[in-house]
């Protein structure tokens, strides 16, 4: 709706939490003001809107995979799942801004 605008980027995240929707529903990557590839911006916004960093990261990974029905293969790092992961030298849970600086990215166990 028109109430979700660039001027108020956290509106959808707040709405999600207020309605107790699964956190993954707040993810808007691919929408008009949040292009694919800007997923880290959205995670930072979720934390600024009041989510705990680990919950925001979980919403973008395991929560999104569960919502899409692909959590048997991706979304969390577990034995038997595809080894898709991002490695950080600085902890994004202690400072969410660190999520913007990945050290390396792996897709199915291979470095990109």
GIWODA-V448006 format. One record per residue. N is the residue number from 1. RES is the residue in one small letter. SS is DSSP state (a for helix, b for strand, c for the rest). PHI is phi in whole degrees, 0 to 359 (none if undefined). Layout:
BEGIN
N,RES,SS,PHI / N,RES,SS,PHI
END
This chain:
BEGIN
1,x,c,none / 2,x,c,291 / 3,x,c,287 / 4,x,c,263 / 5,x,c,232 / 6,x,a,301 / 7,x,a,290 / 8,x,a,228 / 9,x,c,293 / 10,x,c,266 / 11,x,a,304 / 12,x,a,292 / 13,x,a,295 / 14,x,a,297 / 15,x,a,299 / 16,x,a,300 / 17,x,a,293 / 18,x,a,295 / 19,x,c,268 / 20,x,c,59 / 21,x,c,289 / 22,x,c,303 / 23,x,a,305 / 24,x,a,298 / 25,x,a,292 / 26,x,a,281 / 27,x,c,289 / 28,x,c,240 / 29,x,c,305 / 30,x,c,97 / 31,x,b,276 / 32,x,c,310 / 33,x,c,257 / 34,x,b,218 / 35,x,c,292 / 36,x,c,304 / 37,x,c,99 / 38,x,c,255 / 39,x,a,301 / 40,x,a,294 / 41,x,a,300 / 42,x,a,293 / 43,x,a,297 / 44,x,a,299 / 45,x,a,298 / 46,x,a,298 / 47,x,a,292 / 48,x,a,298 / 49,x,c,278 / 50,x,c,122 / 51,x,c,287 / 52,x,c,289 / 53,x,a,306 / 54,x,a,295 / 55,x,a,292 / 56,x,a,293 / 57,x,a,296 / 58,x,a,297 / 59,x,a,295 / 60,x,a,280 / 61,x,a,247 / 62,x,a,297 / 63,x,a,296 / 64,x,a,293 / 65,x,a,298 / 66,x,a,296 / 67,x,a,299 / 68,x,a,275 / 69,x,c,76 / 70,x,c,244 / 71,x,c,290 / 72,x,c,289 / 73,x,c,248 / 74,x,c,220 / 75,x,c,109 / 76,x,c,221 / 77,x,c,265 / 78,x,c,217 / 79,x,c,302 / 80,x,c,95 / 81,x,c,265 / 82,x,c,296 / 83,x,c,272 / 84,x,c,266 / 85,x,b,202 / 86,x,b,241 / 87,x,b,252 / 88,x,c,240 / 89,x,c,277 / 90,x,c,245 / 91,x,c,291 / 92,x,c,287 / 93,x,c,285 / 94,x,c,281 / 95,x,c,211 / 96,x,a,301 / 97,x,a,300 / 98,x,a,296 / 99,x,a,292 / 100,x,a,280 / 101,x,c,233 / 102,x,c,291 / 103,x,c,278 / 104,x,b,205 / 105,x,b,232 / 106,x,b,239 / 107,x,b,236 / 108,x,c,53 / 109,x,c,84 / 110,x,b,249 / 111,x,b,293 / 112,x,c,270
END
